Amino acid sequence: QVQLAESGGGLVQPGGSLRLSCTASVTTWSSDWMGWYRQSPGKPRELVAAKRSGRDPAYGSSMEGRVTIWRDNAKRSVTLEMTDLKPEDTAVYYCKYSDYWGQGTQVTVSS
C-alpha cells in the first residue's frame, strides 16, 4: 500500500514562485522514479519533473529551465521548486511514485 501526501499548491501571481512537496508512505522504499506531473482541462497529463536515485532528473519540456526537483530518500519525499510561473502553468499537479499517483494539488497562476 502506497500513500502520497502532496502539499504546496495554491494561487500565485505571474512571475511568482511556488514549491510543491510530496511524501510517500510505503512499506518498502525503492529507488524508483518519483516526481510531478500536471494536467490542464482538455489536455493530457504531462511530466513536469521526476527523479530516480542515482540518476539525473528528468524534466518535461513545458517547464524546463523554470523548475528544479530534488529528492530526499531519508524522508521519502520529492520537492519541486517552480519559478517564473505563467498563467499557462495553471493545472492540477500530481505526485507520482513508481506506479502510484497522488490525488493532485491545484496550482493557479493569475493576477
C-alpha positions as a Markdown table, in Angstrom:
| # | Residue | x | y | z |
|---|---|---|---|---|
| 1 | Gln | 0.0 | 0.0 | 0.0 |
| 2 | Val | 1.4 | 3.4 | -1.0 |
| 3 | Gln | 0.0 | 6.8 | 0.0 |
| 4 | Leu | 1.3 | 10.0 | -1.3 |
| 5 | Ala | 0.8 | 13.2 | 0.6 |
| 6 | Glu | 1.1 | 16.4 | -1.5 |
| 7 | Ser | 1.3 | 19.9 | -0.3 |
| 8 | Gly | 2.2 | 23.4 | -1.6 |
| 9 | Gly | -0.4 | 24.2 | -4.3 |
| 10 | Gly | -2.3 | 27.4 | -4.4 |
| 11 | Leu | -2.7 | 30.8 | -6.1 |
| 12 | Val | 0.3 | 32.7 | -7.3 |
| 13 | Gln | 0.8 | 35.8 | -9.5 |
| 14 | Pro | 2.5 | 35.6 | -12.8 |
| 15 | Gly | 6.3 | 35.6 | -12.4 |
| 16 | Gly | 6.0 | 34.2 | -8.9 |
| 17 | Ser | 7.4 | 31.0 | -7.4 |
| 18 | Leu | 5.9 | 28.0 | -5.7 |
| 19 | Arg | 7.2 | 24.9 | -4.1 |
| 20 | Leu | 5.4 | 21.6 | -4.1 |
| 21 | Ser | 6.3 | 18.7 | -1.8 |
| 22 | Cys | 5.3 | 15.0 | -1.8 |
| 23 | Thr | 6.0 | 12.4 | 0.8 |
| 24 | Ala | 5.4 | 8.7 | 0.3 |
| 25 | Ser | 4.1 | 6.4 | 3.0 |
| 26 | Val | 5.3 | 3.0 | 1.8 |
| 27 | Thr | 6.1 | -0.4 | 3.3 |
| 28 | Thr | 9.2 | -0.8 | 1.1 |
| 29 | Trp | 11.0 | 2.3 | -0.2 |
| 30 | Ser | 12.8 | 1.8 | -3.5 |
| 31 | Ser | 14.9 | 3.9 | -5.9 |
| 32 | Asp | 12.1 | 4.1 | -8.4 |
| 33 | Trp | 11.2 | 7.3 | -10.1 |
| 34 | Met | 9.3 | 9.9 | -8.1 |
| 35 | Gly | 8.2 | 13.2 | -9.4 |
| 36 | Trp | 5.5 | 15.6 | -10.6 |
| 37 | Tyr | 3.1 | 15.6 | -13.5 |
| 38 | Arg | 0.4 | 18.1 | -14.3 |
| 39 | Gln | -2.9 | 18.2 | -16.2 |
| 40 | Ser | -4.9 | 21.1 | -17.5 |
| 41 | Pro | -8.5 | 20.8 | -18.6 |
| 42 | Gly | -8.7 | 19.2 | -22.0 |
| 43 | Lys | -5.1 | 18.3 | -22.1 |
| 44 | Pro | -3.2 | 15.0 | -21.4 |
| 45 | Arg | -1.2 | 14.6 | -18.2 |
| 46 | Glu | 2.4 | 15.6 | -18.8 |
| 47 | Leu | 5.7 | 15.2 | -17.0 |
| 48 | Val | 7.0 | 18.2 | -15.1 |
| 49 | Ala | 10.0 | 16.7 | -13.4 |
| 50 | Ala | 11.0 | 13.4 | -11.8 |
| 51 | Lys | 14.0 | 12.0 | -10.0 |
| 52 | Arg | 15.3 | 8.5 | -9.5 |
| 53 | Ser | 18.0 | 7.7 | -7.1 |
| 54 | Gly | 21.4 | 7.7 | -8.8 |
| 55 | Arg | 20.1 | 9.3 | -11.9 |
| 56 | Asp | 19.9 | 12.8 | -13.3 |
| 57 | Pro | 16.5 | 14.4 | -13.0 |
| 58 | Ala | 14.1 | 14.1 | -16.0 |
| 59 | Tyr | 12.3 | 17.3 | -17.0 |
| 60 | Gly | 9.4 | 17.8 | -19.2 |
| 61 | Ser | 9.7 | 20.4 | -22.0 |
| 62 | Ser | 6.9 | 22.7 | -20.9 |
| 63 | Met | 8.7 | 23.9 | -17.7 |
| 64 | Glu | 12.3 | 23.0 | -18.3 |
| 65 | Gly | 14.6 | 25.8 | -17.1 |
| 66 | Arg | 12.0 | 27.0 | -14.6 |
| 67 | Val | 11.8 | 24.0 | -12.3 |
| 68 | Thr | 14.1 | 22.2 | -10.0 |
| 69 | Ile | 13.4 | 18.9 | -8.4 |
| 70 | Trp | 15.3 | 17.2 | -5.6 |
| 71 | Arg | 14.7 | 14.0 | -3.7 |
| 72 | Asp | 15.3 | 13.1 | -0.1 |
| 73 | Asn | 15.4 | 9.3 | 0.4 |
| 74 | Ala | 15.6 | 9.6 | 4.1 |
| 75 | Lys | 12.3 | 11.5 | 4.2 |
| 76 | Arg | 10.9 | 9.5 | 1.2 |
| 77 | Ser | 10.0 | 12.8 | -0.5 |
| 78 | Val | 10.5 | 14.9 | -3.5 |
| 79 | Thr | 10.2 | 18.7 | -3.7 |
| 80 | Leu | 9.6 | 20.7 | -6.8 |
| 81 | Glu | 10.6 | 24.4 | -7.0 |
| 82 | Met | 8.8 | 26.3 | -9.8 |
| 83 | Thr | 9.8 | 29.8 | -10.8 |
| 84 | Asp | 8.7 | 32.5 | -13.2 |
| 85 | Leu | 5.2 | 30.9 | -13.3 |
| 86 | Lys | 2.9 | 31.8 | -16.2 |
| 87 | Pro | -0.9 | 31.6 | -16.5 |
| 88 | Glu | -0.5 | 28.6 | -18.8 |
| 89 | Asp | 1.1 | 26.7 | -15.8 |
| 90 | Thr | -2.3 | 26.6 | -14.2 |
| 91 | Ala | -3.1 | 22.9 | -13.7 |
| 92 | Val | -3.6 | 20.2 | -11.2 |
| 93 | Tyr | -0.2 | 18.9 | -10.3 |
| 94 | Tyr | 0.1 | 15.2 | -9.4 |
| 95 | Cys | 2.8 | 13.4 | -7.5 |
| 96 | Lys | 3.8 | 10.0 | -8.8 |
| 97 | Tyr | 6.0 | 7.4 | -7.1 |
| 98 | Ser | 6.6 | 4.2 | -9.1 |
| 99 | Asp | 3.1 | 3.3 | -10.4 |
| 100 | Tyr | 1.2 | 5.2 | -7.7 |
| 101 | Trp | -0.4 | 8.6 | -8.0 |
| 102 | Gly | -1.4 | 11.3 | -5.5 |
| 103 | Gln | -4.7 | 13.0 | -5.6 |
| 104 | Gly | -3.4 | 16.2 | -7.0 |
| 105 | Thr | -3.0 | 19.7 | -5.9 |
| 106 | Gln | -4.3 | 22.8 | -7.7 |
| 107 | Val | -1.8 | 25.4 | -8.9 |
| 108 | Thr | -3.4 | 28.6 | -10.3 |
| 109 | Val | -1.3 | 31.4 | -11.8 |
| 110 | Ser | -3.3 | 34.5 | -12.1 |
| 111 | Ser | -3.2 | 38.2 | -11.3 |
